[in-house]
Amino acid sequence: MDLDDLEPRKQKPKPKDLGPYSIEELNDHIATLEAEIARARAAIAAKQAHRSGADVFFKKK
């Protein structure tokens, strides 16, 4: 048995209640989320490039 099996799994956070926010606050929230999406996409691209480099290096001839 692995000790990681005993740890509780991370739960997805519940969505925010957007009702009390103003239009400006909602636009700011969207901009923050879009920036986070761009950051995640950049991290994915970097990992894919790293994996591609490793695949070429370890490719069997």
Buried (B, 14 or more C-beta within 10 A) or exposed (E): EEEEEEEEEEEEEEEEEEEEEEEEEEEEEEEEEEEEEEEEEEEEEEEEEEEEEEEEEEEEE
